[in-house]
């Protein structure tokens, strides 16, 4: 009887464990969903509060979208230059046609791209061997939003919102294509090529990830790539880059030379300043560990942790890639799997194993193909992030404008599933010094990113107030019947976009000399209007210069003050 009771207790315990298992598996998924919704909701709230602050560069993209929606122009490049494609303008143009042009409508596609980035990052983390709890950690980190991170994700000023989801998609496609099997694979190859081509047109910052994931594909699927797949990739890549290529052929422009000139790699700047801006300030700013417009000393710890983690993760991935074999416990418990779908035509026997959260995974028993593919793609992500950091570090932008130029490091976030992997593995080890250290680093990562997010959120009221002041300026110009103005670079295109080009603005510098007009037709329109006025922010050098021309006599200037702006009118 005792034996029978013991058996029944064991059966009941097993049933209880089986009943609990689905909830154990679903809990991190549900938490990740809640975190993702909170992250998207937080960013939507920022957009509705006019944050992050807009500027004339974003307004230039908005003007391109406005022209596309009207059917007046279909620009290939950001106005005034021969690089940085206008994909964001084409994404926003349908919204402009439906709801009218606005900063919010311009930014909504960027918000959708961020949501896609979170979903793809979860999926990539799982495909690279991470369990659901690690995927939750990755999503949680990417949910934070420091000042620089939010600007990269939501400001539609040329390329940055598209970079991260595109890079993660390339990595996911690489995993899928290298995992083996037959079936419908050419569309996957075509998608990889199309995304790569589009990003080469939009912004070459993603080139290191294109090269690293492409290398994995060529090395691991060289026979397939040498055949029809290679032709498909080439054709799709050319299609994605077609706007850039056709414009170069038509107008003789060289986007590569334009990008190199813009990066200022050979501009005067000391290597000490470049290395400090690129390697010390760059990673903390670019990955969201710093407060708005500056990086405190205590926030710079990530500058040391980042290269160490990069090397550790790369060494771990390389070791797995070169030496992994199925552990004995897995080898003795593997059972034949039914051949179905893409796995049916894979060479050799297929088997099914269970990972630490009971997620079925397919693996080739002889070579550990899946683990090696995961290691290869993790290594590609790490190589891509290292390439991005090196390219930024050698540019003069890292020395001259390190705070603002850290936007060039926005795609370092793509490598988070690979970068945090060694920490997660060590944190899951039995009690020991490595577990304590890894847990402390992960806690510091989340804590520092959280503090930077809070600091960024505190600037929202000031940003909202400035946006209201600009709307007051627009309303005053409308009431005065003013349609042609002179202003600074950061005034002009923002004003033109806010008024749907009812007000056109010619750029002048602080000495009132002609400046850089991204749309030269604006200058011609202002020059043709003898009643054109001047607009300058209160307290600016331009306002001080114009104040010298105030007076009651004809030909002097009169001033109208509205909010934080000064409007200078010519006395008749």
MOSULDA-V576845 format. One line per field, one symbol per residue. ss: DSSP state (H for helix, E for strand, L for the rest). psi: psi as a letter, one per 30 degrees, with the letter a starting at -180 (. if undefined). burial: # if it has 16 or more other ideal C-beta (glycine too) atoms within 10 Angstrom, else .. Layout:
# MOSULDA-V576845
ss=???
psi=???
burial=???
This chain:
# MOSULDA-V576845
ss=LHHHHHHHHHHHHHHHHHHHHHHHHHHHHHHHHHHHHHHHHHHHHHHHLLLLLLLHHHHHHHHHHHHHHHLLLLLLELLLLLLLELHHHHHHHHHHHHHLLLHHHHHHHHHHHHHHHHHHHHHHHHHLLLLHHHHHHHHHHHHLLLHHHHHHHHLLLLLHHHHHHHHHHHHHHHHHHHLLLLLLLHHHHHHHHHHHHHHHHHLHHHHHHHHHHHHHHHHHLHHHHHHHHHHHHHHHHHHHLHHHHHHHHHHLLLHHHHHHHHHLLLLLLLHHHHHHHHHHHHHHHHLLLLLLLLLLHHHHHHHHHHHHHHHHHHHHHHHHHHHLLLLHHHHHHLEELLLLHHHLLLLLLEEEEELLLLLEEEEELLLLHHHHHHHHHHHHHHHHHHHHHHHHHLLLHHHHLHHHHHHHHHHHHHHHHHHLHHHHHHHLLLLLHHHHHHHHHHHHHHHHHHHHHHHHHLLHHHHHHHHHHHHHHHHHHHHHLLLEEEELHHHHHHHHHHLLLLLEEEEELLLLLELLLLLHHHHHHHHLLLLLEEEEELLLHHHHHHHLLELLLLLLEEEEEELLEEEEEELL
psi=eeeeeeeeeeeeeeeeeeefeeeeefeeeeeeeeeeeeeeeeeeeeefggklklafeeeeeeeeeeeeefgelikelkkglhljlheeeeefeeeeeeflkleeeefeeeeeeeeeeeeeeeeeeefgfkleeeeeeeeeefflileeeeeeffkigieeffeeeeeeeeeeeeeeeffalbajfeeeeeeeeeeeeeeeeejgffeeeeeeeeeeeeefheeeefbeeeeeeeeeeeeegeeeeeeeeefgkjfeeeeeeefhfgljklfeeeeeeefeeeeeefghgllkgljlefffffeeeeeeeeeeeeeeeeeeeffklkleeeeffklkkkjlbffegkklkklklkafggjkkkkjeefheeeeeeeeeeeeeeeeeeeeeeeeeflfefeeieeeffffgegffegeeeefeeeeeefgllkleeeeeeeeeeeeeeeeeeeeeeeeeffeeeeeeeeeeeeeeeeeeeefgkfklkllegedfeeeefghgfkkkkklafgglkajjfjffeeeeeffjfgkakkkkkgleeeeeeffgklflkflklkkkkbglkkkkkk.
burial=...........................#...##.##..##..##.##..####################.....#####.#############.###...###.#######.######.#############.################################################...#..#######################.###.##..##..##...##.##..##..##.###.##....#.#...#...##....#....#.#################..#...##.##.##..##.###.##..##..#.#...#...#........#..#...##.#........####..###################.##.##########.##.####################.##..........#..##..#..######.###.##..##.##..#..##.##....########.#########.#.######......#.###..##.##.....######..#.##.##..........#.##.#######....
